[in-house]
């Protein structure tokens, strides 16, 4: 890789470690994640269809050895896509 060939690239890589999240990110993290997932699912028709075919099922993320996590953001994205689909049919 280029990283192993150049000391300057390694030094540039270490500069990114000083990056800190915005002070208000903790309060808007869920909304940011929902917006990102909406962009992902709305731009890809295959993913949109897959998500809409889950209908109103509770979506959970499986984690080995840990309790599952309910994906509330993804269920809200599904709801937004369902509403958009209904508007297009009218």
CORDAHU-V750788 format. One line per field, one symbol per residue. phi: phi as a letter, one per 20 degrees, with the letter a starting at -180 (. if undefined). A space follows every 50 residues. Layout:
phi->???
This chain:
phi->.fffecfffffffffffefdfgfeffedgfffffffffffffecfffgff ffffldffecdfcgmcffdfeffffffgffffffffffff
